[in-house]
Amino acid sequence: MEIFNGFLDAIYGIFSSSGLNTLNWQNYVMIGVSIFLIYLAIKKQYEPLLLLPIAFGMLLVNLYPEIMAAPSTELVRMADKSDPAAAGHATQLINGVWYYENPTNGGLLYYLYQGVKLGIYPPLIFLGIGCMTDFGPLISNPKSLILGAAAQIGIFVTFTGAIFLGFSEPQSGAIAIIGGADGPTAIFVTTKLAPEMLGSIAIAAYSYMALVPIIQPPIMKALTTKKERAVVMEQLRPVSKLEKIIFPIIVVILISIFLPDAAPLVGMLMLGNLFKESGVVDRIAKAAQNELMNIITIFLGVTVGATAKGSTFLTFDTIKIIVLGLIAFSMGTAFGVLFGKLMYKFTGGKVNPLIGSAGVSAVPMAARVSQRVGQQENPGNFLLMHAMGPNVAGVIGSAVAAGVLLNVIPH
């Protein structure tokens, strides 16, 4: 009989500590969402390098919430004040009984998450992006900066709209940065302004980045004519190696002086680009764009996904964040195209307005979308390199917009 009772106690203990007893309906909904995102990452290949680890981090934290638990301290009762078990621990006297403080470890992802919380991972991602980015199209056609800047207008319009809907200024700034279509920048800003919203904002930002080929074309076609979309642009001038070396140095000096809050992102972006263009540190450049980039991407994705617990993610505010993020991203695309139309007019039809949509910073996907939509109207049209100018300008522009928000919003 005792053996049977012991067996029942063991079964009950397993059940009471299992997810069947500890998880709620919100966790199960988020498990379903994470599986759907894994499907999109694998089957549809929507930004799989980021969407897959984010989705799996979301799955893990909703199956086992303790994986993101912070370290804590438990009180252990002592036999007496001289109990040797308390050696090296702080002690407390409570109701005439001595206890010692026994620190417990946090969950695995809690420690990896510190790189997000402390703002370390996003600049390191920018370092890798810099090593992989060619600023030649932007240097060859400086007017591309206008299109990259125009695409950031949606950020500031959405900021105003978020305040109108009842969000605080820091929360509104974090929501608005989704419009830059730059995941690391969105994470960097959110950890400083509204860390409690990180899961919702990161998932919205990366989802819209992944959906660029679906969201942008209808907006591009609605705002342009067939004639404008068919414009064939002149070949860009060659850019010298000296120009490519000087460019990142000048950019980081100017932006860091006027917007020091943007220095971590822009500085790492330009450092990575200088590694690439200098030609004297190939080993470092390859490490930054391969091994380091891959490791940080894993840590960043999994830990950001792990912030999406069912209890905090499934709220009405999350719905508002996702809707506002879509508006911000759509407006960024629209403003880029509209400024492209202005350049089309001012240059006498030499600029294809479609390249303005690439100013939203999703490199290089947004530039590829400009190329694809342009070729649908004119199969002989090659806009990719022209669109890369606004595209890399958008990367800089989103970092600058982040610096502006961090500078003007108290936090």
JOPEBEL-V874734 format. One record per residue. N is the residue number from 1. RES is the residue in three letters. OMEGA is omega as a letter, one per 20 degrees, with the letter a starting at -180 (none if undefined). Layout:
n=N res=RES omega=OMEGA
n=N res=RES omega=OMEGA
This chain:
n=1 res=MET omega=r
n=2 res=GLU omega=r
n=3 res=ILE omega=a
n=4 res=PHE omega=r
n=5 res=ASN omega=r
n=6 res=GLY omega=r
n=7 res=PHE omega=r
n=8 res=LEU omega=r
n=9 res=ASP omega=r
n=10 res=ALA omega=r
n=11 res=ILE omega=r
n=12 res=TYR omega=r
n=13 res=GLY omega=r
n=14 res=ILE omega=a
n=15 res=PHE omega=a
n=16 res=SER omega=r
n=17 res=SER omega=a
n=18 res=SER omega=r
n=19 res=GLY omega=r
n=20 res=LEU omega=a
n=21 res=ASN omega=a
n=22 res=THR omega=a
n=23 res=LEU omega=r
n=24 res=ASN omega=a
n=25 res=TRP omega=r
n=26 res=GLN omega=r
n=27 res=ASN omega=a
n=28 res=TYR omega=r
n=29 res=VAL omega=a
n=30 res=MET omega=r
n=31 res=ILE omega=r
n=32 res=GLY omega=r
n=33 res=VAL omega=a
n=34 res=SER omega=r
n=35 res=ILE omega=r
n=36 res=PHE omega=r
n=37 res=LEU omega=r
n=38 res=ILE omega=r
n=39 res=TYR omega=r
n=40 res=LEU omega=a
n=41 res=ALA omega=a
n=42 res=ILE omega=a
n=43 res=LYS omega=a
n=44 res=LYS omega=r
n=45 res=GLN omega=r
n=46 res=TYR omega=a
n=47 res=GLU omega=a
n=48 res=PRO omega=a
n=49 res=LEU omega=r
n=50 res=LEU omega=a
n=51 res=LEU omega=a
n=52 res=LEU omega=r
n=53 res=PRO omega=r
n=54 res=ILE omega=a
n=55 res=ALA omega=a
n=56 res=PHE omega=r
n=57 res=GLY omega=r
n=58 res=MET omega=r
n=59 res=LEU omega=a
n=60 res=LEU omega=a
n=61 res=VAL omega=r
n=62 res=ASN omega=r
n=63 res=LEU omega=a
n=64 res=TYR omega=a
n=65 res=PRO omega=a
n=66 res=GLU omega=a
n=67 res=ILE omega=r
n=68 res=MET omega=a
n=69 res=ALA omega=r
n=70 res=ALA omega=r
n=71 res=PRO omega=r
n=72 res=SER omega=r
n=73 res=THR omega=r
n=74 res=GLU omega=r
n=75 res=LEU omega=a
n=76 res=VAL omega=a
n=77 res=ARG omega=r
n=78 res=MET omega=r
n=79 res=ALA omega=r
n=80 res=ASP omega=a
n=81 res=LYS omega=a
n=82 res=SER omega=a
n=83 res=ASP omega=a
n=84 res=PRO omega=r
n=85 res=ALA omega=a
n=86 res=ALA omega=a
n=87 res=ALA omega=r
n=88 res=GLY omega=a
n=89 res=HIS omega=r
n=90 res=ALA omega=a
n=91 res=THR omega=r
n=92 res=GLN omega=r
n=93 res=LEU omega=a
n=94 res=ILE omega=r
n=95 res=ASN omega=r
n=96 res=GLY omega=a
n=97 res=VAL omega=a
n=98 res=TRP omega=r
n=99 res=TYR omega=r
n=100 res=TYR omega=a
n=101 res=GLU omega=a
n=102 res=ASN omega=a
n=103 res=PRO omega=r
n=104 res=THR omega=a
n=105 res=ASN omega=r
n=106 res=GLY omega=r
n=107 res=GLY omega=a
n=108 res=LEU omega=a
n=109 res=LEU omega=r
n=110 res=TYR omega=a
n=111 res=TYR omega=r
n=112 res=LEU omega=a
n=113 res=TYR omega=a
n=114 res=GLN omega=r
n=115 res=GLY omega=r
n=116 res=VAL omega=a
n=117 res=LYS omega=a
n=118 res=LEU omega=r
n=119 res=GLY omega=a
n=120 res=ILE omega=a
n=121 res=TYR omega=a
n=122 res=PRO omega=r
n=123 res=PRO omega=r
n=124 res=LEU omega=r
n=125 res=ILE omega=r
n=126 res=PHE omega=r
n=127 res=LEU omega=r
n=128 res=GLY omega=r
n=129 res=ILE omega=r
n=130 res=GLY omega=r
n=131 res=CYS omega=a
n=132 res=MET omega=a
n=133 res=THR omega=r
n=134 res=ASP omega=r
n=135 res=PHE omega=a
n=136 res=GLY omega=r
n=137 res=PRO omega=r
n=138 res=LEU omega=r
n=139 res=ILE omega=a
n=140 res=SER omega=a
n=141 res=ASN omega=a
n=142 res=PRO omega=r
n=143 res=LYS omega=r
n=144 res=SER omega=r
n=145 res=LEU omega=a
n=146 res=ILE omega=a
n=147 res=LEU omega=r
n=148 res=GLY omega=r
n=149 res=ALA omega=a
n=150 res=ALA omega=a
n=151 res=ALA omega=r
n=152 res=GLN omega=a
n=153 res=ILE omega=r
n=154 res=GLY omega=r
n=155 res=ILE omega=a
n=156 res=PHE omega=r
n=157 res=VAL omega=r
n=158 res=THR omega=r
n=159 res=PHE omega=r
n=160 res=THR omega=r
n=161 res=GLY omega=a
n=162 res=ALA omega=r
n=163 res=ILE omega=r
n=164 res=PHE omega=a
n=165 res=LEU omega=r
n=166 res=GLY omega=r
n=167 res=PHE omega=r
n=168 res=SER omega=r
n=169 res=GLU omega=r
n=170 res=PRO omega=r
n=171 res=GLN omega=r
n=172 res=SER omega=r
n=173 res=GLY omega=r
n=174 res=ALA omega=r
n=175 res=ILE omega=a
n=176 res=ALA omega=a
n=177 res=ILE omega=r
n=178 res=ILE omega=a
n=179 res=GLY omega=r
n=180 res=GLY omega=a
n=181 res=ALA omega=a
n=182 res=ASP omega=a
n=183 res=GLY omega=a
n=184 res=PRO omega=r
n=185 res=THR omega=r
n=186 res=ALA omega=r
n=187 res=ILE omega=a
n=188 res=PHE omega=a
n=189 res=VAL omega=a
n=190 res=THR omega=r
n=191 res=THR omega=a
n=192 res=LYS omega=a
n=193 res=LEU omega=a
n=194 res=ALA omega=a
n=195 res=PRO omega=r
n=196 res=GLU omega=a
n=197 res=MET omega=a
n=198 res=LEU omega=a
n=199 res=GLY omega=a
n=200 res=SER omega=a
n=201 res=ILE omega=a
n=202 res=ALA omega=a
n=203 res=ILE omega=r
n=204 res=ALA omega=a
n=205 res=ALA omega=a
n=206 res=TYR omega=r
n=207 res=SER omega=a
n=208 res=TYR omega=r
n=209 res=MET omega=a
n=210 res=ALA omega=a
n=211 res=LEU omega=r
n=212 res=VAL omega=a
n=213 res=PRO omega=a
n=214 res=ILE omega=a
n=215 res=ILE omega=a
n=216 res=GLN omega=a
n=217 res=PRO omega=r
n=218 res=PRO omega=r
n=219 res=ILE omega=a
n=220 res=MET omega=a
n=221 res=LYS omega=a
n=222 res=ALA omega=a
n=223 res=LEU omega=a
n=224 res=THR omega=r
n=225 res=THR omega=r
n=226 res=LYS omega=a
n=227 res=LYS omega=a
n=228 res=GLU omega=a
n=229 res=ARG omega=a
n=230 res=ALA omega=a
n=231 res=VAL omega=r
n=232 res=VAL omega=a
n=233 res=MET omega=r
n=234 res=GLU omega=a
n=235 res=GLN omega=r
n=236 res=LEU omega=r
n=237 res=ARG omega=r
n=238 res=PRO omega=r
n=239 res=VAL omega=a
n=240 res=SER omega=r
n=241 res=LYS omega=r
n=242 res=LEU omega=r
n=243 res=GLU omega=a
n=244 res=LYS omega=r
n=245 res=ILE omega=a
n=246 res=ILE omega=a
n=247 res=PHE omega=a
n=248 res=PRO omega=r
n=249 res=ILE omega=a
n=250 res=ILE omega=a
n=251 res=VAL omega=a
n=252 res=VAL omega=r
n=253 res=ILE omega=a
n=254 res=LEU omega=a
n=255 res=ILE omega=a
n=256 res=SER omega=r
n=257 res=ILE omega=a
n=258 res=PHE omega=a
n=259 res=LEU omega=a
n=260 res=PRO omega=r
n=261 res=ASP omega=r
n=262 res=ALA omega=a
n=263 res=ALA omega=a
n=264 res=PRO omega=a
n=265 res=LEU omega=a
n=266 res=VAL omega=a
n=267 res=GLY omega=r
n=268 res=MET omega=r
n=269 res=LEU omega=a
n=270 res=MET omega=r
n=271 res=LEU omega=r
n=272 res=GLY omega=r
n=273 res=ASN omega=r
n=274 res=LEU omega=r
n=275 res=PHE omega=a
n=276 res=LYS omega=a
n=277 res=GLU omega=a
n=278 res=SER omega=r
n=279 res=GLY omega=a
n=280 res=VAL omega=a
n=281 res=VAL omega=a
n=282 res=ASP omega=a
n=283 res=ARG omega=r
n=284 res=ILE omega=a
n=285 res=ALA omega=r
n=286 res=LYS omega=r
n=287 res=ALA omega=a
n=288 res=ALA omega=a
n=289 res=GLN omega=r
n=290 res=ASN omega=a
n=291 res=GLU omega=a
n=292 res=LEU omega=a
n=293 res=MET omega=a
n=294 res=ASN omega=r
n=295 res=ILE omega=a
n=296 res=ILE omega=r
n=297 res=THR omega=r
n=298 res=ILE omega=a
n=299 res=PHE omega=a
n=300 res=LEU omega=a
n=301 res=GLY omega=a
n=302 res=VAL omega=a
n=303 res=THR omega=r
n=304 res=VAL omega=r
n=305 res=GLY omega=a
n=306 res=ALA omega=r
n=307 res=THR omega=a
n=308 res=ALA omega=r
n=309 res=LYS omega=a
n=310 res=GLY omega=a
n=311 res=SER omega=a
n=312 res=THR omega=a
n=313 res=PHE omega=a
n=314 res=LEU omega=r
n=315 res=THR omega=r
n=316 res=PHE omega=r
n=317 res=ASP omega=r
n=318 res=THR omega=r
n=319 res=ILE omega=r
n=320 res=LYS omega=r
n=321 res=ILE omega=a
n=322 res=ILE omega=r
n=323 res=VAL omega=r
n=324 res=LEU omega=r
n=325 res=GLY omega=r
n=326 res=LEU omega=r
n=327 res=ILE omega=a
n=328 res=ALA omega=a
n=329 res=PHE omega=a
n=330 res=SER omega=r
n=331 res=MET omega=r
n=332 res=GLY omega=r
n=333 res=THR omega=a
n=334 res=ALA omega=a
n=335 res=PHE omega=r
n=336 res=GLY omega=r
n=337 res=VAL omega=a
n=338 res=LEU omega=r
n=339 res=PHE omega=r
n=340 res=GLY omega=r
n=341 res=LYS omega=r
n=342 res=LEU omega=r
n=343 res=MET omega=r
n=344 res=TYR omega=a
n=345 res=LYS omega=a
n=346 res=PHE omega=a
n=347 res=THR omega=r
n=348 res=GLY omega=r
n=349 res=GLY omega=a
n=350 res=LYS omega=a
n=351 res=VAL omega=r
n=352 res=ASN omega=a
n=353 res=PRO omega=a
n=354 res=LEU omega=a
n=355 res=ILE omega=r
n=356 res=GLY omega=a
n=357 res=SER omega=a
n=358 res=ALA omega=a
n=359 res=GLY omega=a
n=360 res=VAL omega=r
n=361 res=SER omega=r
n=362 res=ALA omega=a
n=363 res=VAL omega=i
n=364 res=PRO omega=a
n=365 res=MET omega=a
n=366 res=ALA omega=r
n=367 res=ALA omega=r
n=368 res=ARG omega=r
n=369 res=VAL omega=r
n=370 res=SER omega=r
n=371 res=GLN omega=a
n=372 res=ARG omega=a
n=373 res=VAL omega=r
n=374 res=GLY omega=a
n=375 res=GLN omega=r
n=376 res=GLN omega=r
n=377 res=GLU omega=a
n=378 res=ASN omega=a
n=379 res=PRO omega=r
n=380 res=GLY omega=a
n=381 res=ASN omega=r
n=382 res=PHE omega=a
n=383 res=LEU omega=a
n=384 res=LEU omega=a
n=385 res=MET omega=r
n=386 res=HIS omega=r
n=387 res=ALA omega=r
n=388 res=MET omega=r
n=389 res=GLY omega=r
n=390 res=PRO omega=a
n=391 res=ASN omega=r
n=392 res=VAL omega=r
n=393 res=ALA omega=r
n=394 res=GLY omega=r
n=395 res=VAL omega=r
n=396 res=ILE omega=a
n=397 res=GLY omega=r
n=398 res=SER omega=r
n=399 res=ALA omega=r
n=400 res=VAL omega=r
n=401 res=ALA omega=r
n=402 res=ALA omega=r
n=403 res=GLY omega=r
n=404 res=VAL omega=a
n=405 res=LEU omega=a
n=406 res=LEU omega=a
n=407 res=ASN omega=a
n=408 res=VAL omega=a
n=409 res=ILE omega=r
n=410 res=PRO omega=a
n=411 res=HIS omega=none
